[in-house]
């Protein structure tokens, strides 16, 4: 398979897994542990008939409770959820409301810890490690958001300063070990993020989209599109330049994918000035980032039937994935910066303020 199609295969596998996994379990069958036993007793003792009706899915014989908030699409699950809430102690309801607040701020907290779109795109475009970049994007769906419509030049990320710690460039024999560890940690982070969002959808009830378990998972899936969009404006500003590098010293694309950026010899880049296309794409990217955070806040804050301890556990596992991916990405960016600053041929960056023709406009590769 061509290297450029592998990241898309990873995304398709991740999306397909989210849709296939629910066949192994049913909603309202497994709960989070803090109050799970309480809800199981309520389901078996007080709401067994509503659960049976919901399982059968025959909505034509059940009248719609419009006053209770039901409609033609959600009245079966509305009757079941209403029965559960009617038999749930007020103390547990108060605890669940605190969990909704914590989950609601989770996307914002993770966005502060997450990487920026420019950093992720640099690993894809300049670092030439697209598979790792996709794994990190899925393992850390949160995106760091700067002030609206303020653009950070990708080249500024590669520039060093005196206060910055220089990264150690490992020997070639250690690069394989480092690369394998990176892929394992990134894959585990992706799986953890997918499992946590899937469990949130299956073990809770989303009041905004009551009939679907995919509301939390869509927050991760949308990150795939956001990552694709982020590549475009960055690619219009910076690209890898192999001019002047001996053919024998160039690393093949597959070799670069499995090599940490710190051991890559060629690190020459050229940058392009802002264009109207870049400004439009950057505006679109910033807007989509805000929408992504708003969607996550809405979806997570509308989840019920989860206790505070369980919500803290979910947040902790989310943070573990995000921080792991963040450390890997920062190591790669630091290695890419070091490779550029200590380039063997000493070639300086070339700034192109205007693109003369469409032929010189950089493409994705």
Number of C-alpha atoms within 10 A of each C-alpha: 6 6 13 12 11 14 17 15 13 15 18 13 11 18 17 11 15 19 13 9 12 16 8 6 10 11 16 18 13 16 20 19 13 14 17 17 13 15 22 17 13 18 20 11 11 15 21 15 13 20 21 11 17 17 14 10 12 10 15 9 8 11 12 19 15 11 7 11 12 17 14 12 12 17 22 26 20 23 21 21 20 16 18 19 16 13 16 15 11 11 8 17 16 12 15 20 19 17 24 23 17 18 26 20 17 24 27 19 16 22 19 14 17 26 25 18 24 22 20 27 27 29 22 21 21 23 27 24 25 25 22 24 26 27 25 27 30 29 29 29 28 29 26 18 19 12 7 11 14 11 14 12 16 21 20 8 15 21 12 15 8 6 6 8 9 13 15 11 17 13 10 13 8 13 18 14 12 15 17 14 13 24 17 13 19 28 20 17 27 25 17 17 25 23 16 18 23 22 22 26 22 23 22 20 23 24 17 14 14 18 16 15 23 22 25 25 23 19 22 25 19 15 22 19 12 19 21 13 18 24 20 20 23 28 25 20 22 23 23 19 17 14 11 10 16 10 9 6 9 14 14 9 14 12 13 17 20 19 23 28 29 25 19 21 18 26 29 24 20 16 22 21 14 17 15 8 12 17 14 11 19 20 17 15 22 21 13 18 22 14 12 22 22 15 18 24 21 20 25 27 22 21 27 20 27 27 23 21 15 15 22 15 12 19 19 13 16 24 20 17 26 28 19 19 30 23 14 19 24 15 17 23 23 24 25 27 23 23 22 25 17 14 16 13 13 11 18 13 14 13 14 14 12 11 14 9 7 7 8 8 13 17 11 11 11
